[in-house]
Amino acid sequence: MDPLTYSLCQKPVIALAMFVAGACAFPPLFQDEPFALQQADAPMRKEFDAPVGKPYSLNLHFRFPTAAASLADFALAKGSYVLELRSLESQLGLDGVETTVSLVSGDRK
């Protein structure tokens, strides 16, 4: 979606017509890129262009061969770990914005 189309999708009356026509669907910036968690130090690098400035979500998907396999999977063994995240460039416009990261135990993937 280009910036002009995106801005038109923000207008009240025009957006309704464009939404009905399917013109306001925002495609993923990238989708289903492989990321091999089975391999230590496996890199995942993807270059992409963001056509408009807006919030984006980063999702990690797991597809199991069967429903039973999804219930009987990846327990984090007791031990010490290191998680490394890195911002490769400073992100302007985030003054006063608190950013946090969490790793929580749960029953969902």
PyMOL commands that set and color helices and strands:
alter all, ss='L'
color gray80, all
select helices_A, chain A and resi 3-8+12-20+67-71
alter helices_A, ss='H'
color red, helices_A
deselect
rebuild
show_as cartoon
